[in-house]
Amino acid sequence: MKIGMVTSCYKPVVNGVTHMISMYKKELESWGHEVYVFTLGQPDPAGEEENVIRSPAIPFKEGYYMSLRYSREAQKLMYQMEILHCHHLIMSVELAHRYANCPIVYTNHTRYDLYVNSKASIPQPAADALMRQIWPEFSDFADVVITPSESVRQVMLDFGVRRPIKVIENGVDLVPFQNPPAPKTKTELGIPETAVLAVYIGRIAPEKNLFTLLDQLAVAHDIVPNLHLGLGGRGALEQALRHYAECLHISEFVHFWGALKYEEVPNYLAAADMFVTASTTEVHPLTVIEAMAIGLPVAAPASPGIIDSVVPGESGFLVQDPHDGLAAAMVGLALDETQRQQMSESAKVASLKYDIKNTVQRTLALYQQLQGTRPDLSREKRHGRWLRQQEKWLPLLDQLSALIRSEKGGIAPLNLKWFANTNEEEESSVHELEGNE
């Protein structure tokens, strides 16, 4: 089967989505399928994988790009796919809908309602109102939506998503976590062997709630003086977090390891006694699954995504409010070594259901079902025929044009010819592709 993974970013960007796509590609190719990744921007400086198709785009942050269209090469190749599997709501599923000649699957990896609030610094009610419009409209471009957890499925339904939603849990390659290749010791990490080491692995980003994590560590440390925290990851907040740890007088007990290569993550987790996170924006975090696979109990908020993976009292402690209760969860795990060991064994067993082979097998079964039923052929708005709604957007662009004035008396209105030309060119491209079938 020819399968296209469609994503707004790919390697060298390091996040859960790019890693998930990479695992899907590797596993599906091992089963004999032909897998392409359609994305934007420049090739990976470390060397490009085979069948990664990048279209020109405008960079807006490291590793991330923006574009309204794919290259002609990408358009033609995408039209040949038998399944398109999209991994972002923006610059992914709508582009697939524009060029596809097959069923489209969209996996929702992100709590967009919470991300909009954290990234744009707008009130949560305003973010919710925005997502009640965007989430259903963009999800409608797909034929089926996958969500990695039942709790996030309910969130999407609450926001008005109309497409059929199937729950297929995220998976990981369990082998390196069950048997770390070169496990670290606490001594090697500059931490006393007698310390209790909590660890967080992930992006050092605002939505991960890391200042709250440090607040709660400071509270827990007053009760458990040998409690340490290791942070593996990178991001713009690192220096601010270092300064905050100093202000809390816990900098001696907080260890910043920087960006870790993925193959090194199991080795660092092997030195830890528990995994901690204060994030409430997760969908089904791979880092939690990986920590459980190595045998770490989890201290985390009882938020959608996490509550689908961690059983309170069995594989970790979950709290309703990370601003108040996370310290108690860390203390509970730190002070009771016997309970930690029991939870460690439970976490290992619980992680087995998240083997990447199980995830890909269930996803492939969905692909095959869609190939048999072809819901894309009965859509009111067929894939591959979509044109921008000029009557909807041109008045807005005219208003924006009127607002742009130079200090020397103004400039000419925006030239919107590109807007219409792109529509005409892409419509003719579709007709050309259909004629070649």
VENZI-V944148 format. One record per run of one state. SS is the DSSP state (H for helix, E for strand, - for the rest). FROM is the first residue (numbers start at 1). TO is the last residue. If there is no record, write none. Layout:
SS;FROM;TO
SS;FROM;TO
//
This chain:
-;1;1
E;2;6
-;7;15
H;16;30
-;31;33
E;34;40
-;41;51
E;52;55
-;56;57
E;58;61
-;62;63
E;64;66
-;67;71
H;72;79
-;80;82
E;83;86
-;87;92
H;93;99
-;100;102
E;103;108
-;109;111
H;112;120
-;121;123
H;124;139
-;140;143
E;144;147
-;148;149
H;150;158
-;159;163
E;164;167
-;168;171
E;172;172
-;173;174
H;175;178
-;179;186
H;187;189
-;190;195
E;196;201
-;202;205
H;206;208
-;209;209
H;210;223
-;224;226
E;227;232
-;233;237
H;238;247
-;248;250
H;251;253
E;254;258
-;259;261
H;262;269
-;270;273
E;274;276
-;277;285
H;286;294
-;295;296
E;297;301
-;302;311
E;312;312
-;313;315
E;316;319
-;320;321
H;322;335
-;336;336
H;337;354
E;355;355
H;356;373
-;374;374
H;375;378
-;379;389
H;390;403
-;404;416
H;417;435
-;436;437
//
